[in-house]
Structure formats: structure tokens, C-alpha cells
């Protein structure tokens, strides 16, 4: 009789190439830290680097989450801008900081939920659906501010909570990466894996909710806290730069945009590396294009090339699927398994 064909077990995540790349990023981070300490101002208590790590990190973590779910959210910057604006309006209306932050994060999450429902129901590419969030976030921001900057005097946030946010960013980013190594969690996907079956409607909706709504929530938290810390909210193009920084950090961290493979601490290291370089360029009075946009451009190019190289290395470290072997079939027998009953010998 013939046994039914057994599907191969899910391959293990290829983290070895990413760990190699993260070791390179760690060495680069140590090098730029030494240079920054030598050049002065790095250890100054007024240096906002440690507050920026958490704020920028949560936007980058949001974009990384959307990539892991197969739903690239190009509206994370818009979600952060929307949350910052809502926080400012609530602050000037007399709301305390916790309440203002809560309603701001809800607004950003609502935007993500709207995008997730559209993507989940229609099956359209998530990146294309997320483009809808760009004008929506900016339109609501302009409607609330009338294009003007809002100064927040009451619902302000001190340095302490933002330093705690930096620690939270590091812990959640690494913990989330480890969680994504679990096969059951990694199976959450919006589109079919190479050679695999297309996900069902329920699985597609779950992936959209995790990727689009979850990333918008994280970006909204960063946007609200940024406004509370800076005590001002401006609609002047900050959403575009937030998106660029998030994309640059995630790509530089070693994310593969073709295989949905990721490392452990790549996003954390990339955010730190980028911000230290930017911080030093600003301290030494470099123009905006050199201090902000040039590092972002370089990081995106290097990140894309790194992802391409990691894909090539992933072929070398790819785990071989294991197949269950039925009794009597013998070792190393690929499916389908055909076990033919022994025929009695013909009479002589």
C-alpha cells in the first residue's frame, strides 16, 4: 500500500548570517562610541541621545514588526505625526500627560486598524494599503493644527520616563525577535511563503492586525512621547523623516525584505549606530543634509546590500527539512513513501 505524502517540517529560521552581521554592527557601534567619547560632548548630561534612542527605536520597531508579519507599513511616520498632534491638542486643553498619551496612541492605533481591515478584507498588498495612511494622517494633522505649530506647556514629559523608554525599547525589540523564532508565531503571514500555500482569510486578517495595527501603536507611542518631551508639535514634514529613519534602521539591522528573515538585536544596534553618528554631526554644526539625510541615505543603501548578502549566506546555512519515516520504510526515504507488500514466491 502507499502511505500519503507527508509535508516537510517547517525549516528553522536562518539566524546565523544575521548574527554574523550583528557582530559587525556591534564592532561599528563600539568604534563610533569611542570616537564620540574622544571628541567630547557625548557624555554630557544635556546630550539627548539616550532619550532619542527610545523614541526613534519604537518607530523602527513598529516598522520591523510590520515586515515580520509581511505587511510593510509605510505609514508609521504618519501614525507618529498623528499621535503627536493629538497629544498636543489634548495637552493644551488641560489633559494630564498620561491621558493625553493614551488618546494619542488610540488615534494612531485606530489609523492602523483601518488600514488592517482594508488589507485583510481585500488581500491587496499591505504596503499599497499603508499608502492610504500617509494622506490621512497628514490631513487630520493639518485639520487639527491649521498648519501651525502647537506649544505644549502643561502635559510635558521629563527625561526620566524617556530613558526608561529606551530600556523598554531594547528589551522589547530583543524579546520580540526571539519570540518570532517560534515556528507558530513565525507562521503568521499576510502572503504565501515561497513554495507554500496562500494563507486563509483569517490568517491574513490576523497578520494585517499584527503588522499594520501593531506597528501603528508603537509609532503612535513614540510620536506622543516625542511631543511631550519636546513640548511642541509641528506638521512640517516630520512624518517623512521618521519613516526614512525607521526604514534605514531596520534595513541596516539586517532585515531581509525578500525572505522575511531577521536577526536578534540588529534593529537596536542599527538605531544606536545611526543616532550616534547623527548626534556627533549635529554637535559639530554640520548642515541638516549632512547630519540627517546623508546618514539615512547611506544606511538604506548599506542595509539593502547587507540584506542581499545575508540572503546569499542564508542558502549556506539553510536547515534541511526533516521528514517522518514510517515503520519499515528504512532511513533517508523522501516522501511519498511507497511500501510494497512482499509477494509470495512463485511455485517452482
N, C-alpha and C positions, 0 to 999 in steps of 0.2 A: 504494500500500500504506500501511498505517497502522503507525507506529512505536509500540512500547509506551510507556505513560505513565512518565515519569521522575519519581522523587520529588524534592522540593525539597531543596537542600542545607541542612544544619543551620544555623540562624541563629546569628550571632555573639552572644557574651554581651553584655548591655547593662550595661556598666560605667560609662558616662558619668554617669548620675544618681547612682550610688554615689560616684563621685569628687567630685562636687559636694557631696554630704552629708559626705564625709570631710574636705573643706576646711572645712566648718562646724565639725565636731568638732575639727579642728586649731586653729582660732581659739579655740574654747571651752577647749581644753586649755592653750593659751598664756595665756589670760586667768586661769584658775584658778591656774596656776603662779605668775603674777606676784602675785596676791593672797596665795597661800600663802607666798611668799618674803617679802612685805611684813609678813605677820602673825607671822613668826618661827617657829622650830622646824622649818621644812620642810627646811632644810639640815643639821639636827642629825644627827650620826653615829648617834645612837640611834634615829632615825626608821626604823621597819620598812617604810616604803613600798616601797623597792626590792626587798626580799625578797618582799613580798606580791604584787608585780606578776607575778612568775613563777608563784607558787603559784596565785593566782586565775586568771591567764591561761591556764594549762594546762587547768583545768576548763572555762573558757569556750571554749577552742579545741576541746576534746572535743565540747562541745555543738554548736559551729559545724560541725564535721566531720559529725556525725550529721544536721544539717539539710541539708548539701550532698548527702549520699547519699540524702536522702529518708526517713531513719529517725530522727526526733526521739527522742533518748534522755533520758527524764525520770528516769533512774536514775543520772546522772553524780554527783550528790551522794552517793547511796548507795554507789557504787563508791569514791569518795574516802574515805568514812567506813570502809568495809570495809578498804581498804588501810591506813589509818591505824591501825586496831585490830590488824591482823595485824603491822604493823611494831612496834607497842608490845609485843605479846606476844613477838615474836622478840627484841626488844631486851632485855627483862627476863630472857630465857632465855640471855642471853650471846652472841647473834649479833652480829657486826660490822655496821656500818651498811650497807655495800654488799649483804651477803647478806640482811639484813632488808628492805631496799628491794626487792630482786629478788623475794623470795617474796611481798611485799605487792602488787607490781604484777601478778604472776602471778595472785593471788587475784582482783583487780579485773578483769583480763582474762578470767579464767575465767567470772566472772559475765556479762560482755559476750558471750562466746562462747555461753553457754547461751541468752541472750536472742536472739542472732542465729540460732541453729539453729531455735528455735521460730518466729521471724518468717519465716525463709527457707523453711521446710518448709510452713508453713500459709498464708502470704500474708496473715496478719492485719495490720492497721495496726501499724506498728512502735511508735508512741507508746503503743498499748494494751499491747503485749507488754512494753515497758520498765517499765510499772507493776508488773510482777511483780518486778522488781529492787528496788523500794523495800522491801517487807517482808522479802525475802530478805537484803538487806544489813544491815538493822537487826536481824533475828533472829539472824544469825550474830554480829553485834557484841555483842548482849546475852548470847549464849551464851558468848562468849569472855571478856567482862568482868564478867558477872554484874551489869551495870548500874553498875559502879563506874569511876572514873577511874583510868587506869594512868599512873604516872610512869616516864619513861624516863631512866635515869641514865648508861648506857654508850653505846648506839648513837645518839649525838647528831650533829647536823649544824650546822656553823658558818655564818656569814653568807656567806662567800665562795662556796661552791657554789650558794647560792640566788641570789646576784647574777648568777652565770654562767647560772643557770636563767632569769632574767629576759631576758638577752640571747638565749638559745636560744628562748624564747617568741616574742620579736619576730621573729627570723629565720624560724622555722618557720611562724609564722602568715602572714607575708607570702609566703613561698615556697609554702606550701600554697595560698594564694589565687591566686597566679599559675599554679600547676600546674593548678588547677581551670578555668582559662580554655581549656585544651587540649580541643578537642572530644571526643577519645577518652576522656579522663578524665571530662569532664563528662557523658558518656553513661551513666556508672554511676548507676543509679537503681533505687529499690525499687518505685516506682509509675510508671504511664504519664504521660508529659508531656501537656499539653493538646493534644488532637487527634492524639496519637500512639498507636502500638500498645503493648499491655501488655508489659512485659519478660518474658522467659522465666524458667524456674525457676533456671537457672544464674546469670543476671544478677541476679535477685532475691536469691539467696543471697550473691553477691559484694557487693552493696550493703549487705546486712544485716551481713556480716562487717566491712566497712569502717566503716559508720556506728555500729553498736552495740558491736562488739568494740574497734574503734579508739578510739572516744570513751571507753570504759571504761578502756582502757590509759592514756590521757592523764590522765584524772581520778584513776586509781589512783596514778600517779607524783606528782601534786600532793598527794594525801592522805598518802602515805608520807613525803614530804619535809616536809610541814607538821608531822607528828607528831615527826619527828626534830629539827626546828628549835625547836618549842615545848616539846619534851621531856615532853609529856603527851598523852594521848588520852582524849577524853570522848565518850560516846554521846549526849549531851544535845542532840539536835536540830540538830547542825551540818550534817547532810546536807541538810536542807530549806533552810537559808540558802545553802549552796553552790550548790544548784540555782537558787535565786532570783537569785543574783548572776550565775551563768552565763547564764541566760535574759535577764536585764536587759542584760548587756554585749553579747550577740550581737544582740539586737533594737536596742539603741541604736546599735550599729555599722552598722546599715542593712540587715540581713539581711531578705530578703523571704520570708515564710512561705507565700506563695501561688505565687510564680513560681520559687522556688529560685534567685534571683539574688543575688549578693553582690559586695562591693567588694574592695579590696585590703588596706587597713590599718584597716578600720573596727573590728574586734574589739580590736586593740591600742589604738587611740585611746580606745575606749569604756571598756576596763578601766582605763586610766590616769586618765581623767577621773573615773570613779566612785570610784576609790581615793583620789585626791587630795581630793575633796570629803569622803569618809568620814573620811579621815585628819585633816583640819582640824576637822571637827565633833567627833571624839573628843578631839583635843588641847585644844579649848576646853570640855571637860567637858559636852558635850551628852548627854542620856539616850540609851539604846540605840535607842529607837524613832525618834528624830530623827536619830541618827548613822548608823544602818544600814538600818532597814526603810523609812523615808521616802524616802531616795535610791533604794533599789531600786524602790519603787513608782512614783516619778516617772520613773525610767529606762525601766521597762517600758511605761508609757503613752506616753511620748515616742517610744520605739522602735517601738511598734505604729503610731502615727500617721506616723512617718517612713517605715516600710515601705510603708504605704498610699500615701503621696505619691510615693515612688520608683516604685511600680508605675504610677502615672499618668504620671510622666515617662518611664518606660520605653517607653510607647506612642509617644512622640515620637521617641525615639532608636532604636527597634527597627530592626534591619538588615533590608533586603528580601532574601528568599531569591533566589539566582541559579539559573537553570535552564540546563542544557546545551542548546545549539541544534544540531540535526542539520544536516548539509550540505543546502543547497537550501531550508531552511525559512524563511530570512530572519530578520532580527533581531526581538527582542521578541515572540516567539511562545510563549505559555504552553502547557504540556502539557495534554491529549495532542496530540502532533504528528500531523497527518494530511497526508501528501504524496500528492496525487492525480496519477497519471501523466497526461501531456498526451495528449489524444485527437487522432487524425489528423482533419484537416478533411474534412467530407463532400464527396463529388464534386459539382461544380456542374452 
